Amino acid sequence: MSRRIRQRLFLAAGVLSLAVWLFMATAELCTPLHAWLHGGAIPVNDDDCAIVCIAHGKIDTAPVAVPLAAPIAWIEAAPRIESSVTSTTIELLPDGRGPPDFSAVS
């Protein structure tokens, strides 16, 4: 995702969060709006809605552990064939055990 799109998403999330928070704060101050959100009447004894929680400061946050997906990097390994033009093992062979001597062909 490009940096410009990421910045716009962050801005949109911030504006939306601020709008929701301001709406809830307005509903906290305006009793008719709070009653409208409950469908006409605010429950007297058992009102555990978000507006009352904001008014009384009962907002708890908990850390969320979300495992991140690690990107998979493909590693391509090409087979490598090693060959040597000169071999030192031929020099270490005992007499008569080495390759034939082509220079002695008559």
C-alpha positions in Angstrom: 0.0 0.0 0.0 1.4 3.4 -0.9 2.3 6.0 1.6 -0.3 8.4 0.3 -3.2 5.9 0.6 -2.0 4.9 4.1 -2.0 8.6 5.2 -5.5 9.1 3.8 -6.7 6.0 5.7 -5.2 7.2 8.9 -6.8 10.6 8.4 -10.2 9.0 7.7 -10.0 6.8 10.8 -9.0 9.8 12.9 -11.9 12.0 11.6 -14.4 9.1 12.1 -13.2 8.5 15.6 -13.5 12.2 16.5 -17.0 12.3 15.0 -18.2 9.3 17.0 -16.6 10.7 20.2 -18.2 14.1 19.7 -21.6 12.5 19.0 -21.4 10.4 22.2 -20.3 13.5 24.2 -23.3 15.4 22.7 -25.6 12.5 23.6 -24.2 12.7 27.2 -25.1 16.3 27.5 -28.4 16.3 25.6 -30.9 14.0 27.4 -33.5 13.9 24.6 -30.8 12.6 22.2 -29.8 10.0 24.8 -33.4 8.9 25.1 -33.8 8.8 21.4 -30.8 6.5 21.1 -32.5 4.2 23.6 -35.7 4.1 21.6 -37.7 6.7 23.6 -36.9 6.2 27.3 -33.7 6.0 29.3 -33.6 3.0 31.6 -33.3 4.3 35.2 -31.6 1.4 37.0 -29.8 -0.6 34.4 -28.3 1.8 31.9 -24.9 0.3 30.8 -24.7 2.1 27.5 -21.6 3.7 26.1 -22.8 7.2 26.9 -23.2 6.5 30.6 -19.8 4.8 30.6 -18.2 7.9 29.0 -20.0 10.2 31.5 -18.7 8.2 34.5 -15.2 7.5 33.1 -15.7 3.8 33.0 -13.7 3.3 29.8 -11.2 0.4 30.0 -8.7 -0.4 27.4 -7.1 -3.8 26.9 -4.1 -4.6 24.7 -4.9 -6.9 21.9 -2.3 -9.4 20.7 -2.8 -9.9 17.0 -0.3 -12.1 15.3 1.1 -10.4 12.2 1.5 -12.3 9.1 5.1 -12.5 8.1 5.8 -11.9 4.5 7.1 -14.9 2.7 10.3 -14.3 0.7 11.0 -16.7 -2.1 14.6 -17.8 -2.3 15.6 -19.4 -5.6 18.7 -21.6 -5.5 20.1 -22.6 -8.9 22.1 -25.8 -8.9 25.8 -25.1 -9.3 28.2 -27.5 -11.0 31.8 -27.1 -10.0 34.5 -28.4 -12.3 38.3 -28.0 -12.1 40.6 -27.9 -15.1 43.6 -28.9 -13.1 43.5 -31.7 -10.5 46.1 -32.1 -7.8 45.0 -35.7 -7.1 46.6 -37.0 -10.3 50.0 -35.9 -9.0 49.5 -37.8 -5.8 48.7 -41.2 -7.4 51.5 -43.8 -7.3 53.4 -44.8 -10.5 51.3 -46.8 -13.0 48.0 -45.7 -11.4 47.6 -42.4 -13.3 46.0 -41.6 -16.6 47.7 -42.8 -19.8 50.6 -40.7 -21.1 49.5 -39.6 -24.6 52.8 -37.9 -25.3 54.5 -41.4 -25.5 52.3 -42.6 -28.3 54.5 -43.6 -31.3 
